[in-house]
Amino acid sequence: MIKPCELTAAQAVDLIRRRELSCEELARSCLERIQERDALIRAWSYVDPELAIRMARELDKTPPTGVLHGLPVSFKDVIDTVDMPTSQNSPLYFGHMAAKDAACAAVVRHSGGLILGKTDTVEFAAGGRKALTRNPHDVEHTPGGSSSGSAAAVSDLHVPLSFGTQTGGSLIRPASFNGIYALKPTHGVVSTEGVKQYAPTLDTVGWYGRCVADLELVARALRVPGIGRSPTAHGPYRIGVCRTPMWERADEAGRLALTVATERAKGAGHEILNVDLPAWFERLYGAAEAIRRWEAGCVYLPEYLRFVQDFMKSFANASRG
């Protein structure tokens, strides 16, 4: 028999709405999975089981109305939650309590979601201390950063939904490494209020699930434009395949994945077009790096002025992510 923690978010919320699964049953199943597995996976920086059960019972007292009603959700530990510490995986902020939820956390809470805990990350989602998180598929391999714990928690069935952030590849890379789904929305579609940023011009809040329908649930809660809109045509489609100037830097498995996907789309009757980018696109990576470095200096100036030596020690051997 399938355990509640093994359900996708879309499956679980449907059962909760039909009163075939209680919020408490789902929360307890997720907490049991965390208890069973997290000593190995190390996805979490903070979980309060008693608070989670208490919130789940409160949700069971009301009719399921919000789009995320009863669904346990975790947040990368750079995203503020009013009832849990936001440590940013930094000794400079251990035990730090925010005055209010980040905007994305508030939307989840007001949509019926149950904030289960905080998931481990690279320090400040930028560099310095690494997350302890391991890849559930092979604990000798990385789960990817910087949204390490968020992706591993969804992959290892600790929680059906989880939030992360991305400056360069910190959402989509862990999704790939952990075999799950991620949505990195268009920049500016989801508020970054209450999120520790690295480079505001590039930073994006996104989320993980175990199927496309899971991602859509969260997108509906966040009022992402165009979600649920039916396509104007049912195919065949014209699909552009762009290998970008970074193609040769992709590993063999990545190149093979795109090749296989292209062949399958062509075999399904879709028209495939090769898209070549202008030569100046080769300079975009360097431009993004310049933006990251400049804006990080502005973002982290308060920490530098407040902590100086500890902060510099923390980032002495930092690698950007």
N, C-alpha and C positions, 0 to 999 in steps of 0.2 A: 504494500500500500504506500502511495506517495505521501511524503511528509509535507506539511504546509510550507516549510522553508524551501522546498524544491520547486514550488509553484513559481511561474513567472508573475510579475506584477499584474499583468492583464488578467491572468487566470485567478489570482488571489482576490483582486478587487471585485471581480464578477461574483465569486462565491460569497464574499462579504455582503455584497448588495442583496443577494438572494437569501441571506441569513443561513447559509450552509457552512459558514466558517466565521468564527468570532475573531475580532481584532486581538483579543488576548491569546487565543490559540496560535495565531500566526506569530505574534511577538514572542511567546514562549518557545516556539519551535526555532525561531531565529536565534534566540539567546542560548538555547541548548546546542545549536550548531556552533556558535561562537565558543561556548565553553569546551566543546569537543575538539575544535580544530585550531583555535587561534594561538595556542601555545606553539604550534608549528608554523602557521601562516603569518602571524603577527601583523594583521591588517589594521588593528584598532589602537588608537591612542587613548580613547576614553569610552567607556560604556557604563551606564548606571542601570542595572537590571531592575531594581525596585522602582525607579522612576518610570522605566519603560512599561512595566506591568500596570502601574497606576494610571498612566496615560492611556494605555490600551483599554482598560476598564471604563475610563471616562468616554472613550470613543464608542464603546459598545452600548452606552446608555442613550445614544442619539441615533436617529435614522441616518443611514449613509447618504449624504448629499454631495459632499465634495468629491472631486474627481479622483483624489488619492486616498479616500477614506480608509483608514486602518492599515495602510501600507507602511511598513518600516523603511526608513530612509536614513542613510548615513551621509555625513558631510566631511569633505576634506578639511583637515585641521588648520586651514587658513581662512575658513568661513565662520563668521561669528554665529553662535547660538546662545541665547540669553541664559539658559539653564545648564550650560556645560562649558568647561574651560576651552579656550582657543589658544593652544600653546605654540602653534606654527612650527612644531618640532624644534623649538629653540629654548635653551635654558634661560634665555632672557625673558621668556613669557610663560614659564611653567605656572599653572594655576590661574592664569589671567582670565577674568570673567568680563565679558562684554555687557554693555548696558542694554543692548537690544539685539534681536535677531538680524542677521544680514537679510537683505531684501529677498533673495531666493529662498532662504530658510523660512522667512515669514510667509511667503506664498505657499510653501509646502505645508506649513503648520495650519494655515487658514483654509487649505484645501483638504484637510482631514488626514494629512500624513503624520506618521509617528516618527519623530526624530530619535533614532535609536542610539546614536553616538557619533564620535569623530574618528576619522580614519587617518592613518599615518601618511606623511608626506616628506619629501625633501625639505630641508629647512627653508622656511619662507617661500616654498615652492620655487626656489631659485638655486641655491647652492649651499655648501657647508655640510652640515650633518645629513646623512642619508637616512631614508626610511629603513626600518628593520624588515619590512614586508618581503615575503617570498612568493614565488610564483606557484599557485596551487597545482599546476600541471607537472611541475618539477621544481622542488624546493631549492635545487642547486642553481636555478636560473632566475634572472631578474624578472619582476613583474612590470618593469618599466617605470619611469618617473615622469613628472613629479607626483602625479595622482596615484601613487603606488597602492596604498591601502584601499582607496575607493574602488579601484578596478578589481583587486584580488577579493575583496569582500563580496562583490556581486558574483564573481566567477566561482567562488568556493561555497556559494549558497548561504552566506551569513545574512544577507539582506537582498531584497529584490531590486532596489534602486539605490543609487549613490551619486552624489555630486562631486565634481572635480573642477579644476581650472586648467587653462592652457595659455601659454605665451607663444610657444613654438610648436610643440607636439605632445604636450603633457596630458591630453585626453585621448587622442587617437592612438598614440603609441601604446599605452597600457591596455587599451581595448584590444588591440591586435595581439599583444603578448599574452593576454589572458583568455582569448577566445570568446569575447563578449561583444556587445554593441555599445557604441557611444554616439552622442550627438553633440557636435561642436557647432552651435548656432552662429549665424552671421554676427559679426562684431556689433555690439550695441543693442541687440535684440533683448538680452537678459541683463538686468541691472547688476552691476558689480559693487553696489553699496554694501559695506560691511565685509568686504573680502580684502585680504591683504594682497595688494597688487605688486607686480614686478615691473611691468612696462604697460601703463594704461592704454597706450595706442594699440597694443597687440593683445592684451589680456581678455579672455573670454571665460564665462561660466558655462559649463556643460554638464552632462550627466550620463550615467551608465545604466543599462538594463540587459536582460538576457534574450530579448527579441525586439523587433522593430515596434511592435504594439506597446511595449513597455516605454520606449522612448516617446511615443506619441502621447501617452498618458501625461507625462511630465510637461511636454510641450503644450498640451491643452491647459494645464494648470497655470503655466506661465504666459498664456495667451500669445504664443508664437504665431505670427501671421502665416496664413496659408495652410495650417495644420487641418487635416480632414477634408481639404478641398479635392474633389475628384479631378483626375486628369482630363484634359479636353479631348484626348484621343486615346484609343486602346492599342495603338501600335499597328504595324511595326514602327519603331522609333529610329531616328538618326542619332547615333551615339558617337560623341567625339572622344577619342583616346589621345591623351596628352602625356607624353613621357617626360616633359620638362627638362631643363638643362641639368638637373640633378640626377638624371636617370642612371648614369654610370656609377653614381655613388650608392645606389640602392643595392642591397645584397641579392644574391641569386634567388632566394625564396620569394622576395618581394617582386622581383621582375617576373618570375614565373607565375605568381598569383595574378598579376595584371594580364599576362598573356593568356592564361587559362580563362579568365573572366571574359576577355575579348572574344576568344574562340567560341565560348558558350553563347554569348550574345549574338554572334554572327550565325551560329547554328540554329538559333531560335528565330531567325528570319529578320533580325534588325540590321540596319545599314550602319556600317562602321566607317568613321572618318578619322584619319590621322590628323591631329592638330599640332602644328608647329608654332612655337612661340617666337616672337621677335628676339633678336640677339640680346637686347638690353635686359631681358628677364634674368640673364645670368648674374646681373648685379643686385638682384633683389635680396639674396641671402645676406650679402654684406650690408645692405641698407638696414635690414631687420636687426642684424647684430649691433649696428651703430645705434639704432633706436633703443634697443634693450639696455645697452650699456649707459647711455645718457640718462634714460628715464629711471633706471635703477638707482643711479646716484641721487636723484631727487627723492625717490620713494623711501630710500633707506637712510637719508640724512638724519631724521629724528633718532633712529636707533644708534647711529654712529655718535651723535652728540651726547646721547644719554649714557651709553655704555662703553664707548670708545674701545678700550683694550679687549673686552670680552667679545665685542662685535667683530673686531678685526681678526681675533683668534678664530672665531666661529667660521669666518669666510676665507681663512688663510689659503686653503687649498680647494676653494669652491670651483665647481664646474657648472657652467650655465646649462639650463634645461628647459 
